[in-house]
């Protein structure tokens, strides 16, 4: 898939109290969060392919228009000029692969406020090292049986210290993790198995005869389907962004918590968004024949 967008929601909570003696007067609400904001998003991967930077604008809080992509004057990645591929879309080209351990600087010049002067925005990311997904197996949750529901068990060697992981699932040629709630995010920093060989059951995907899919539909599974897990070692800022995005999307409201806000990004200059990176390793497994799954 050439373009992958991570979509997140900005929510503003306003409380207006009446004046003394029960009198009310018309008031005009103003604030920075009601005005359009520049949004810059993009990730770099160790997997060769199109590395995409997208530039867009939010809409006024009370507006009815949809966000639109906007063009920049210049977009650089470590002094390399990125190619404008579509409105607001800038790319490295199809054969670029980020280098493990290297730090990349993204720079954007754009006259977003229309005053005739270009504003400057930037962000950096250091590409993590690949953690090889050495094994992937399909395990039944019913002891002694080979039947649904199944869970995927991933095996890989963790390294001591800070490591941040994500995982995406393909079913045959379809990306099942095309939504943030179907993408798995996890950290082993303070985990008891930090630095050990990990055999980790991925709880995000409980495999039955059908899974939740887009637009209220289901994705049916069959014996013989190929399940491919992409283990992604995430840069710290990208991990934090994805973790907060999942919490926002899940609509968690802990007791006595404050109002939800923007997902934390790392773009300097006042823009929203994220510039992150990840290292990739893949492994596949086959859904076995069993009474709970039909055959194609």
Buried (B, 14 or more C-beta within 10 A) or exposed (E): EEEEEBEBEBEEEEEEEEEEEEEEEEEEEEEEBBEBBBBBBBBBBBBEBBBBBBBBBBBEBEEEEEBEEBEBEEBBBEEEEBEEBEEBBBBBEEEBBBEBEEEBEBBBBBEBEEEEEEBEBBBBBBBBEBBBBBEBBBBBBEEEEBEBEBBBBBBBEBBEEEBBBBBBBBBEEEBBBBBBEBBBBBBBEEBEEBEEEBEBEBEBBBBBBEBEBEEEEEEBBBBEBEBBBBBBBBBBBBBBBBBBBBBBBEEEEEEEEEEBEBBEBBBEBEBBBBBBBBBBBBBEBEBEEBEBBEEE
